[in-house]
Amino acid sequence: MTLIEAIIHYTYFIMAAIMGLLLLRNFFKREKKLGLVYDIVYIYCVIPFLLRVLYIK
């Protein structure tokens, strides 16, 4: 059971890292919707991924 938990745990972090990197990449490569409100929304979406990577709950 511990092995399965470890696999799920690391899979979750890998998925969180991929989603966080995709969000950051799209944040810097945007051509439309360049307003401050969209910046806040992107950062609001990236923060949970960063917290998970840094082990902050």
Backbone as CSV, one residue per row, in Angstrom:
resi,resn,N_x,N_y,N_z,CA_x,CA_y,CA_z,C_x,C_y,C_z
1,MET,0.817,-1.191,0.000,0.000,0.000,0.000,0.862,1.257,0.000
2,THR,1.980,1.216,0.673,2.852,2.381,0.724,3.422,2.694,-0.652
3,LEU,3.716,1.665,-1.419,4.241,1.864,-2.770,3.210,2.557,-3.653
4,ILE,1.972,2.130,-3.548,0.901,2.747,-4.347,0.721,4.212,-3.956
5,GLU,0.769,4.502,-2.661,0.648,5.890,-2.205,1.795,6.743,-2.733
6,ALA,2.999,6.205,-2.736,4.156,6.943,-3.243,4.011,7.204,-4.733
7,ILE,3.542,6.219,-5.468,3.352,6.384,-6.911,2.314,7.465,-7.191
8,ILE,1.204,7.423,-6.466,0.157,8.438,-6.643,0.683,9.816,-6.263
9,HIS,1.433,9.885,-5.179,1.989,11.155,-4.712,2.911,11.775,-5.767
10,TYR,3.841,10.992,-6.289,4.772,11.520,-7.286,4.076,11.822,-8.609
11,THR,3.082,11.024,-8.972,2.318,11.301,-10.187,1.581,12.632,-10.060
12,TYR,1.025,12.886,-8.884,0.330,14.149,-8.648,1.286,15.332,-8.802
13,PHE,2.494,15.217,-8.240,3.450,16.314,-8.346,3.925,16.509,-9.774
14,ILE,4.084,15.447,-10.512,4.479,15.566,-11.918,3.382,16.261,-12.711
15,MET,2.131,15.872,-12.474,1.025,16.519,-13.172,0.905,17.988,-12.773
16,ALA,1.089,18.294,-11.496,1.033,19.688,-11.042,2.147,20.507,-11.675
17,ALA,3.335,19.924,-11.798,4.456,20.635,-12.414,4.178,20.903,-13.889
18,ILE,3.647,19.922,-14.584,3.343,20.104,-16.013,2.293,21.197,-16.199
19,MET,1.229,21.153,-15.400,0.183,22.175,-15.531,0.715,23.554,-15.161
20,GLY,1.521,23.638,-14.116,2.102,24.922,-13.731,3.007,25.490,-14.811
21,LEU,3.832,24.636,-15.420,4.715,25.099,-16.492,3.924,25.542,-17.717
22,LEU,2.863,24.810,-18.039,2.025,25.218,-19.173,1.358,26.567,-18.911
23,LEU,0.867,26.760,-17.684,0.251,28.044,-17.352,1.270,29.179,-17.423
24,LEU,2.476,28.943,-16.897,3.500,29.986,-16.955,3.919,30.291,-18.385
25,ARG,4.042,29.251,-19.203,4.418,29.465,-20.600,3.358,30.295,-21.319
26,ASN,2.098,29.943,-21.106,1.021,30.692,-21.754,0.904,32.107,-21.206
27,PHE,1.288,32.298,-19.956,1.254,33.636,-19.366,2.208,34.577,-20.097
28,PHE,3.389,34.088,-20.444,4.381,34.943,-21.079,4.258,34.996,-22.601
29,LYS,3.519,34.091,-23.206,3.404,34.063,-24.662,2.040,34.532,-25.156
30,ARG,1.288,35.228,-24.305,-0.044,35.673,-24.718,0.056,36.784,-25.752
31,GLU,-0.866,36.732,-26.697,-0.965,37.805,-27.691,-2.297,38.537,-27.557
32,LYS,-3.272,37.888,-26.977,-4.580,38.488,-26.726,-4.789,38.576,-25.225
33,LYS,-5.744,39.358,-24.824,-6.114,39.501,-23.408,-4.905,39.852,-22.547
34,LEU,-4.335,40.996,-22.788,-3.122,41.409,-22.101,-3.368,42.297,-20.883
35,GLY,-4.593,42.428,-20.445,-4.907,43.338,-19.344,-4.466,42.828,-17.980
36,LEU,-4.512,43.716,-17.011,-4.113,43.407,-15.643,-5.014,42.343,-15.013
37,VAL,-6.289,42.350,-15.346,-7.216,41.368,-14.791,-6.814,39.962,-15.216
38,TYR,-6.411,39.783,-16.458,-5.983,38.479,-16.938,-4.673,38.056,-16.282
39,ASP,-3.792,39.006,-15.991,-2.562,38.689,-15.250,-2.903,38.139,-13.868
40,ILE,-3.845,38.763,-13.209,-4.250,38.321,-11.873,-4.864,36.924,-11.933
41,VAL,-5.685,36.662,-12.945,-6.307,35.339,-13.083,-5.244,34.269,-13.326
42,TYR,-4.268,34.549,-14.191,-3.201,33.579,-14.444,-2.416,33.288,-13.175
43,ILE,-2.046,34.316,-12.438,-1.284,34.122,-11.212,-2.124,33.365,-10.185
44,TYR,-3.403,33.667,-10.111,-4.299,32.975,-9.194,-4.367,31.488,-9.522
45,CYS,-4.246,31.142,-10.793,-4.254,29.729,-11.198,-2.900,29.058,-10.957
46,VAL,-1.812,29.791,-11.029,-0.472,29.218,-10.866,-0.116,29.012,-9.393
47,ILE,-0.635,29.843,-8.517,-0.272,29.787,-7.091,-0.512,28.396,-6.472
48,PRO,-1.652,27.735,-6.684,-1.818,26.404,-6.079,-0.760,25.396,-6.520
49,PHE,-0.348,25.470,-7.778,0.683,24.553,-8.255,2.019,24.834,-7.582
50,LEU,2.348,26.096,-7.416,3.593,26.446,-6.734,3.568,26.021,-5.268
51,LEU,2.435,26.189,-4.617,2.314,25.771,-3.223,2.486,24.267,-3.073
52,ARG,1.937,23.508,-4.001,2.081,22.045,-3.940,3.522,21.620,-4.154
53,VAL,4.197,22.272,-5.081,5.599,21.926,-5.349,6.474,22.254,-4.152
54,LEU,6.163,23.328,-3.451,6.948,23.740,-2.291,6.466,23.076,-0.998
55,TYR,5.521,22.135,-1.103,4.980,21.410,0.046,4.311,22.327,1.072
56,ILE,3.692,23.399,0.608,2.960,24.307,1.480,1.472,24.045,1.241
57,LYS,0.752,23.784,2.317,-0.689,23.484,2.145,-1.512,24.655,2.586
